[in-house]
Amino acid sequence: MYDLNGIIPWFFLAYVMSCWRGQSGRIFDEVSRLMNTDRKRIRGLYHARPVVGLRVYRLNQLSSERPRSPASKRGFTLLELLVVIVIIGLLAAYVGPRYFSQLNKSERQTTKAQIEGFGKALDAYRLDTGHYPGTEQGLNALVKRPSDEPKWNGPYLQKDVPPDPWGRAYVYRSPGQGGADFDLQSNGKDGQPGGDGDNVDITYR
């Protein structure tokens, strides 16, 4: 027969330590570590029989898992989600306009660079032929020889004429308005003549 009075304190200490650690292992493991006894004695205790009307249950029935705290079970609370949503909204409100402003600025710069390139190619065309392409010939005359132009010495552009950054064709007229040799422009973001801001026309010279 084992001395239960000497063992029970170990049970209690092992149980407290198991609960404090938040582990769900058997008290048997804690008792084995603390008492440093041989496995034979522990197995005998593990399968103990009723003594003097007092039933000693299996140790695994005495052990209990410490219930997980609500903090360990829960995920994000509604308040935390709302805070995250507000932060994302503030970032979008701050970064969004700046991003699109830079994007529009880049598109206008690209348009100006393309128009400048067309202007130089038109000047080269004029040096060879003595005149600028007509309105009907358009900018395509810089790439493909017009049927009635024997002095053409192009192509004056390395690639086909691209659309403007908004996907629309550049406007070319020759002769231009107000006595100009030609008019060359992009109608901007809205595709309509005139406008201001992002919709302003971008013209050659």
C-alpha positions in Angstrom: 0.0 0.0 0.0 1.3 3.5 -0.9 1.4 6.4 1.5 -1.3 8.7 0.0 -0.6 11.4 2.5 2.9 11.8 1.1 1.8 11.6 -2.5 -1.3 13.9 -2.5 0.8 17.1 -2.1 2.8 16.2 -5.1 -0.5 15.7 -7.0 -1.7 19.2 -6.0 1.6 20.8 -6.9 1.7 19.1 -10.2 -1.9 20.2 -10.9 -1.1 23.8 -10.1 2.0 23.9 -12.2 0.1 22.3 -15.1 -2.7 24.9 -14.9 -0.2 27.7 -14.5 1.6 26.7 -17.7 -1.6 26.3 -19.6 -0.8 22.8 -20.6 -3.2 19.9 -21.1 -0.8 17.1 -20.3 -1.4 14.5 -17.7 -0.6 15.2 -14.1 1.2 11.9 -14.2 4.0 13.5 -16.2 4.4 16.3 -13.7 4.4 13.8 -10.8 7.0 11.7 -12.5 9.3 14.7 -12.9 8.9 16.1 -9.4 9.1 12.8 -7.5 11.8 11.3 -9.7 10.6 7.8 -9.1 10.9 4.8 -11.2 8.4 3.9 -13.8 7.3 0.7 -12.0 6.1 2.6 -9.0 4.3 5.2 -11.1 2.6 2.5 -13.2 1.5 0.8 -9.9 0.0 4.1 -8.7 -1.6 4.6 -12.1 -3.5 1.4 -11.8 -4.2 1.6 -8.1 -7.1 -0.4 -6.7 -9.7 0.7 -4.1 -8.3 1.1 -0.6 -10.4 1.0 2.6 -13.5 2.1 0.7 -11.7 5.0 -1.0 -11.5 4.6 -4.8 -8.3 5.9 -6.3 -9.1 6.8 -9.9 -6.9 6.8 -12.8 -4.6 9.8 -12.8 -5.8 10.8 -16.3 -9.3 11.1 -14.8 -7.9 13.5 -12.1 -6.1 15.7 -14.6 -8.0 18.4 -16.4 -7.3 20.7 -19.2 -7.1 24.3 -18.3 -9.8 26.1 -20.3 -8.4 28.5 -22.9 -8.9 32.1 -22.0 -11.3 34.1 -24.2 -8.3 36.2 -25.3 -6.6 33.1 -26.8 -9.8 32.0 -28.6 -11.0 35.2 -30.1 -9.6 36.6 -33.4 -10.0 40.3 -34.3 -12.7 42.1 -32.5 -15.2 44.4 -34.3 -13.4 47.4 -32.9 -10.1 46.3 -34.1 -11.5 45.6 -37.6 -13.1 49.1 -37.6 -9.7 50.7 -36.7 -8.0 48.8 -39.5 -10.7 49.9 -42.0 -10.4 53.5 -40.9 -6.6 53.4 -41.3 -6.8 51.9 -44.8 -9.4 54.6 -45.7 -7.1 57.4 -44.5 -4.2 56.0 -46.4 -6.3 55.7 -49.6 -7.6 59.2 -49.2 -4.0 60.5 -48.8 -2.2 58.4 -51.3 -4.9 58.0 -54.0 -5.0 61.7 -55.3 -1.2 61.9 -55.3 -0.9 58.7 -57.3 -3.4 59.8 -59.9 -1.9 63.3 -60.1 1.5 61.8 -60.8 -0.1 59.4 -63.4 -1.8 62.3 -65.2 1.5 64.3 -65.1 3.3 61.4 -66.6 0.8 61.0 -69.4 1.1 64.7 -70.3 4.8 64.5 -70.3 4.7 61.5 -72.6 2.3 63.4 -74.9 4.6 66.4 -75.1 7.6 64.1 -75.9 5.7 62.3 -78.7 4.5 65.6 -80.2 8.1 67.0 -80.2 9.3 63.8 -82.0 6.5 64.2 -84.6 7.5 67.8 -85.1 11.1 67.0 -85.8 10.0 64.2 -88.2 7.7 66.7 -90.0 10.6 69.1 -90.4 12.8 66.3 -91.9 9.9 65.5 -94.3 9.8 69.1 -95.4 13.5 69.3 -96.0 13.3 66.4 -98.4 10.0 67.2 -100.2 9.8 71.0 -99.8 6.5 70.9 -97.9 4.7 69.3 -95.0 2.3 66.4 -95.5 -1.3 67.5 -96.2 -4.2 66.9 -93.8 -5.4 63.9 -95.8 -1.9 62.3 -95.8 -1.6 63.0 -92.1 1.2 61.7 -89.9 1.2 58.3 -91.7 3.2 60.1 -94.5 6.1 60.0 -92.1 6.1 56.2 -92.2 4.8 55.2 -95.6 5.6 57.0 -98.9 2.7 58.8 -100.4 1.9 57.7 -103.9 2.4 61.3 -105.3 5.6 62.1 -103.4 8.8 61.1 -105.4 11.2 63.0 -103.2 10.1 61.1 -100.1 13.2 59.7 -98.3 11.7 58.2 -95.2 10.6 56.6 -93.1 11.0 59.5 -90.7 9.7 57.6 -87.8 11.1 54.2 -86.6 7.6 52.8 -85.8 4.0 53.5 -86.8 2.4 56.6 -85.4 1.2 55.7 -81.9 -2.0 57.1 -80.3 -1.7 59.5 -77.4 -1.5 58.1 -73.9 -5.3 58.1 -73.7 -5.7 55.9 -76.8 -6.8 58.6 -79.2 -5.2 59.7 -82.5 -3.3 62.9 -82.6 -4.9 65.8 -84.5 -2.9 67.0 -87.5 -3.8 69.7 -90.0 -1.8 71.3 -92.7 -2.0 74.2 -93.4 -2.7 75.1 -89.8 -4.9 77.8 -88.3 -3.7 81.4 -88.2 -1.2 81.0 -91.0 0.8 78.2 -89.3 2.4 75.5 -91.4 0.6 72.8 -89.5 -1.3 72.1 -86.3 -0.4 69.1 -84.2 -2.1 68.4 -80.9 -3.7 66.0 -78.5 -7.1 66.9 -77.1 -6.0 65.7 -73.7 -7.7 63.3 -71.3 -11.3 64.2 -72.2 -10.6 63.9 -76.0 -12.4 67.3 -76.6 -10.9 70.5 -77.9 -10.2 73.1 -75.2 -10.5 72.3 -71.5 -8.2 72.9 -68.5 -6.4 71.0 -65.9 -6.0 67.4 -66.9 -8.2 68.0 -69.9 -6.1 70.8 -71.4 -5.0 70.4 -75.1 -1.4 69.6 -75.6 -0.1 71.3 -78.8 3.2 71.4 -80.7 5.1 74.6 -79.9 
